[in-house]
């Protein structure tokens, strides 16, 4: 397949400068159109499309500023570099304010021009990509603020629509920051309980005695500080939906009480013997592997199967790189508050190379910080945290233990003649290998 050459318009009334630039840019694979007469440039701009334009500032009878204005009017997709002589920097800065991307100061050498042209082309291609992504984003429906182009994640969204119409319990698995709460809310919003209460609680945020009270309520005098009767989250959610985040953090005692709610739809408040009935749909989420917790005896098997009527496994951001650009654009628009914001090619490169161990939540925080720090809403690499900046110098960042295990099992499965041999090589029994294959989707 033939690679399309970048098209560049060169406008300068000095023949030697034009000739030099032409040789220099063709040497790195650019297709150039030379224009010695600035008046002709206006007509060329109207008839042809260019990726880049290098335009001299001081020309007559039409100067570079007028040509820049014509390009912005007729061909706004073209990225413009203004060529300026020594002592005309102020004019070049003015040109940048009017829409030029950069300036090149005379005299310049071959290498300087080539490096600048390649950097400007990188920026231009990024600009085109962002524009195309915006179009795609406008055409695609992203329910519940879940921004994704990933096929598996889109399938998860479709599944939420089917699940929402039932009263089945749902278990959402995924690393921190992958969007578990967004999926839970989407299920609620699509369900016939959407006009009923939606109550959420983080099971890892409170100690056992307070969590039990939060979930099931208490009566006056049940414990120190219980000065009056109080409804729990299950009572508040009656008829609606409750979202239990970090479900794996529940103690065995609370797991037993939650199982009773699932099976018999009843409970007692702390310090009370009156049994209360409740009709609540449960959506649970965890960033831990519950199958491993079952094996370790940290989670009840009967509760797991009750919660696991429908299971959604959300992918980490590193496994869906096609989502990084649209998510960046979404957060840029969100935090720029109506102003036009953009990201330099170098900053974008770092954002793409970084591993995002904190997933979408970490990306959102990084973009929010960068937009606040950026001058004129243009995010540069210096506006990013140090660990993100370092991704350019060290793209091969260390893998997590879970990632190493997944890659190793995948490699052994490819080499072994069957599953029994793979289990033998790994030093585990076939049942454990089966569980790990299911866990890693291998």
N, C-alpha and C positions, 0 to 999 in steps of 0.2 A: 504494500500500500504506500502510495506516494504521500509524503508529508507536505502539507500546505505551507508555503513560505510566507512569513509575515510581510505584509505590504506597507511600505514606508514612503511618504511624500517628503522630498527635500526641497525647501524653498530658500534660495539665497541669491543675491544679485552679484556675487563674486564667483566667477567660473572655477577658479582654483579650489575654493572651499567646497563647491558642489562636487567636483571631481574627486577630491580627497575623501569626502564623506561617502560617496558612492562606492569607491573601492573598498573602503573600510567596512561598510555594512554588508556589501555583497560577500565579502570574505567570511562572514559569520552566518551566511544563509538567508539574508534579508533580500526581498525583491524591491528595488527602489524605482521611484519615478522622480526625475529631476526637473526643477522648474527655476529658470534663471530670471524670468519676468514675473514679478509678484501679481500683476494683473491677470496673467494666465492661470496663476494658482487658484484664483477664485472660481474660474470656469472648471478647472480640473476637479476641485472639491465637490462641485455640484454634480459632476458626471460619474465620478468613481468613488469607491469606498476604500479607506486606508485604516490599518491598525494604528500606526503611529505617524506623526508629522513633526519634522524638525524645521522650525520656521525662524529665519533671521529677524531680529527686532528692528534694526535700522535699514530700511529700504525705501525707495520712492518709485513711483508716486504713491504707492500704497505701502504702509509700514506693517510690521509684524503683528501689532495690536489689532489692526483691521482684519487681517487674515485670520487671527485667532477668533475674533468675533464671528466671522463668517463660518468657520469650522464649528463653533459651538452652536450656531443656528442651523446649519445644513447637515452636519455630520457629528452630532454630539458623542457618538460612540468612539470617535477617533481620539487617541491620547496625544496631547501636544507637548513638545519640548521647545522652549524658546532659546534661540542662540543669541548671545549678547557679547558685546565687546567689553574689555576692561573699563570700569568706570560707569557702567550702565546697570549695576546691580539693582538699584532702586526701581528701575523700569522693569527689570525681570521679576522682582517681587510683586510689582503691580500686576504683571501678566499672570502670575500664579493666582493672585486674588481673583482674577477674571476668568480662571478656568484652566490655565496651563498646569501641567502636572509637575514639571521641573524646568530647570534652565541649564544650558551648557555655555561655559564662558570661553571666548576666544583669547589666546590661541589654545587649542587642545591637541592632544596626541591620539594616535590610533587606539591604543589600549584604553584610554579614558573614554573615548567615544563608544567603543565596543561594550565596555562594562556598563556604561550608562544605558545604552540601547537595550541590552539584555535585561537590566533591572526594570526599565520602563515597560518592556514587553511582558515581563512577569506580572507587573502591576496591572497592565491592560488585560491580560488573560484572566486574572483574578476578578477584575471588574466585570468582564463578560460572564464569567461563571456565576458570580453573585446575582447578576441581572437574570440569568436563566433560572437560577434556583428560586428567585422571587416569583417568577412566572409560574414555575412548577408548584410552588407553595400556594399561590393563589388558586390554582386549578385543583389541587388536592384538598380533600377535606381532612382536617386534623381534629377529630373530636376530643373534647376534654383537655385541650391544651397539650396533647401528646404529639410532639413533633417528631415524625420518623418517616424515612423512606425505606427502611429495612423491611424485607419481605416477611421475616419471622415475626417482627414486632407488629406489622400490619395484620398478620394472621391473629395475633393476640387481641388486637383491637376488634377484629371481626368476631372472635370468640366471646368477648365481653358482651356484644350485642345479643348473642344467642343465650348466654348465661343469665343476663339481666332479666329475661322474661320468666325465669324460674325462681324458686325460693331456695335453690341449692346453696350450701355453704361454699365459699371460694377461698382457696389458699394461694396467695401471691408470693412467689419467691424471687429474690433478686438482691444484688449487692446494694449497699446504701447509696442513695442518689439515683437509682435507675428509674424511679417514677411509680413506685408501688402505690403510693397514696393517690396519684392521679388516676390509675387504673381502678382503684377501689371506688373513688368518687364517680367515675364514668359508669361503672356497673350500677351504682345507686341512681344516678340521673336517668339511666335508660330503663330502670325497673318500674313496675307499677306501684312501688313504694316511694316514688320520687317526691310526692307531696306530703310524705310523713317524715319524722325526724331522722337526721343523719348524725350519729354521735361517734366520735373517734377518741381513742385513748392509746397512749404509748405505754406498753406493759413494762418497759425497761426503765421508765422515768420515776417509779415510786417503789418503796420497800413493800414487802408482802402484806404487812398489816394495813397500810394505807391503801394499797392497791385493791385489796378485798373490799374495803369500804367504798372505794371509788366505783368498783364494778357493781356491787350488790347493795350498797347503801348501809346505813346503820341506824340503831335507835338510840335515844338519849341514854347516856350512862354506860354504853357498851364498852367504852375505853376512855382513858384520860383525854379530855378535850372534846368528847362527844356531848356537847351541851344541848343538842336538840336532834330530833329525828331528821334523817337526810336520805333522799332518794339516790340510788346509784345510777350508773350509766345505762344499765339494762332497762331499768324502769323508765328512764328518760327517752330511751330509744323504742319503747313499746309501739308496735305497729310499723316500725321503720327498720333502719339498718344500723348496725354497730360495726365499726372498723377497729380491730384489735391489732395494732402495729407491734412488732417485735414479740410475737406470740411465743417464741421459743424461750423467752425469759421468765415465763410463768413457773412458779414453784409447783411441786407435785400436788400439794393441797389445793391450789387454785385450779390446776388442770382438772382435778376430779370435779370441782364445782362447776367449771365451764362445761365439762362433758354432760353433766346433769341438765344444764340449760339446753344443750343441743338435743339431748335425747327426750327429755320430759317437759321441756319448756317451763321449768319452775326453779325457784331458789328461795333462800331466806336472807333477810338483812342480817348484818353482824349484830349479835346480841339479842336476836329475836327468834322465836320458834314458829312463827306464822309463815306458812308456805304461800308464796305469791306466784301467779302465772304471768307469763310474758310471751309475746309474739314478736320475735326479733330475728332478722336475717343477719348472719355473721359472715363478715369478710375478714380474713386474717392475713397477716403479712409477716415475713421473716427474712432477714439477711443471712441466716444460718442454714445449713443443710439439715433438714429435719430427719432425713433418713439416717444420717450419721448420729444425730441426737437419740434416735430410737435405738440404734445399735449400742450406744453408750448407756442406755437406760435413763437418759435425762428427759425424755419426752414419752408420754403414754401412747402406746400403739393404738388403742381404741379411740383416743381423742384425735390422733393423726388421721385415721381413716374417716372419722366424722367430718373433720375440717376439709379433708382432701376430696370432697365430692367433685370439685372442678379445680384444676391446678394450672396456674399461669406462671411460666418461668421467663422472667424478663432478662434480656441480654445486657451485659455491661457495655458501656460506650465504646471500649476498645474493640469489641467484636462487631460493631456497626459503624465503621468509619464514615460511611456515606451520610450519616446524620450530623457529623460535626459542623459542616458548613451551614446547613439550614438552621441548626440550633444557634450557632454564633449570630447569624443574621436576625433570628427571632429575638435574642437577648439584646443585640445592638438596638433594634427598633424599640424594644421595651424600655431600656434604660436611657436612651437618647432623648426620650420625652418629646417626640415630634420633630426634633432636629435631625439633620442628615449626619449620620456617623459612618465612618469607614475604618478599615484596618489595613495597615501597610503590609506589603507582601512578606516581609521578613517576620512580622508579628504573626501573620496567618500561617506561615511555615512552622513556626514554633508551636502554635496551637494545634496544628495537625499532627505533629510528631509526638506531642506529649501523651502520656499513657492514660490520664484521667482515672486514677484509682478511686477518686470520689465521684466519678460518673457525671451525670447531667447537672447535679447540684453543684459540684465543684466548678464545672464550666460556667454555670450561671454566675457564681460568686466572682470568678476571675474576670468575666466580661463586665460585670457591674463595677468592680474596682477599676478596671482599665478605662471605662467610659468616664468615670469621675476624675481620673488623673489626666486623661488625654486633653491636649490643647486643641481647640477648634474641632473637638469631637473626632480627631483622627488618631486612632490607637497605634502607637509605635511599640516596638519590641521593649523599649525601656519602661513602658507602662504595665508590663506583665510581671507577675511574681518571678523571683529568681529561679525557682524550680521549673517553671514553664520555659523561661529563656534558655535554660541549660539543655533543653531537649534538642536544640539545633546542634550543639557541640557533642551531645551524647545521645543520639537517637535510639541506641540499643540499651534501654533502661532495664534494670533487673526485673525478672518475672516473679510473681507471687508464688508461694509454695503450691497453691491450687493449680495455677497455670502450668507449672513445671510438671505436676502429676498428670494433668490432662494431656500435655504434649507427649509425655513418655508413654502413657497407655496407648495413645493413638499410634505412635511409632511401632510399639510391640504388636498391636493388632494388625498392622500392615505387614509385619515380618513373619508372624506366626501362621502356621497352616490352618489352625482352628482355634476356637475359644479355649479349649482345655489346655492346649500348648501355651497360649498367651497367659493364662492364669498361672501355669507352672513357671514360666519365665519371670513373671512379676512376683512370684512367691506368695500368692493369695489364692483362696479357694474360688471356684467358678461362680458361686453365688455372690461373693464380694465383687468380682469383676463385672457381673451382670448389673449390680447396683451402681457401680462407678460408671459403666457405660451409659446407663439411664441418666445418671446425675449430670454427666458431661455431654450428653446428647451425641454419643459416638456410635 
